[in-house]
Amino acid sequence: MIVVLVVLGLASLAGVIGTVVLVIRDGHGQIPLEPSVRPWTAGHLPSRPYSTIRL
């Protein structure tokens, strides 16, 4: 029983450490730059929602 608890504890610790490492490597929540590619159109339909297009 003790062995199972130790294994579960080590697995939990490894999961927490792995999560912290992934969050740190992810860029600390920084927003990526907008792509420099021109938006596409399909006829008169824009590539972005109408609410985000500024006139």
N, C-alpha and C positions, 0 to 999 in steps of 0.2 A: 504494500500500500504506500509506503514511504517513497519507494522508487517511482511509482506513478506520479505522485505529487511533485517530486523533484523534476521529473521529465516535463510535466505540464508547466511548472514554474520556469524552467529554462526555455521552453517553447514560447511562453508569453513574453519573457524578457527579450528573446530574439526578435519577436514580432514588434515590440515597442521600439527597440533599437533600429530595426529596419525601417519602420515608419518615420522615425526622426531623420534618418539618413536620407530617405527619399524626399522629405519635405525640404531639407536643407539644399539638396542638389537641384530641386525643382526651380530655384530662382527666387525664393523668398516671396512669392506672390507678385513679382513684377509683371507688368502688363507688356506683352510683346508689341513691337512696332507694327504699324499698319502696313499692309502690303503696298508696294509701289506700282502694282499692275492696274491699268485702267479698268474701271468697272465694265462689265459686258452688258449688252442689251439684247433682247429678243423682240425685235420689232419695236414697239413702244413700251415694253415692260422693262423696268430697271433691274439691275442685279441686287439692289438693296431694297429694304422696305421703304415705302413712301415716307414713313414717319422719320426716317433718318436722313433724308435728302433735304439739304438746305437750298432754298431758291435765292 
